[in-house]
Amino acid sequence: MSDKEMPIELVATKIFLVRGRKVMLDKDLAGLYGVETFNLNKAVKRNIDRFPEDFMFQLTMEEYKNLIFQNGRSNWGGRRHLPYAFTEQGVAMLSSVLKSKRAIWVNIAIMRAFVKLRELLLTHKELSQKLEELERKYQLHETDIQVIFEAIKKLLEPPHEPLNSRFNLN
């Protein structure tokens, strides 16, 4: 696979939801960029001012274990430190720190994956809203139909008093 052929689907499998944000882990990013995790983190630390908390943060042990459990992995290798998570902005900032040709194309693929995920989530949200509207309409119609059936049942009930007493036919 050449640098320009990074499939969006591959990148999308490496995006996780942590603290309500879509993030990528340092190890996965390093793999995509073709560098060691240690070297990626070293480059970030040399430029730490470019990575505020909303661009990059270190996972807690609980978050890390939760990701391992959710993804069915026994672990993510023998790490001495908890992984760093990079938000979309943090990944974009990596392009100013990692300067190889591969880094450029990987960043483009990652940005496309984030955009695609956003589009999918928006479509999902729109479909969910339409389904809720249909459910509300159905419930309203169900109530109306119930009233109609009750009225029809009352019309079909035989009268409670005999006809001759009703019309004084005696």
Beta strands, then each sheet from edge to edge (+ up, - down):
strand 1: 15-18
strand 2: 21-25
strand 3: 56-58
strand 4: 84-87
sheet 1: 1+ 2- 4+ 3-
end
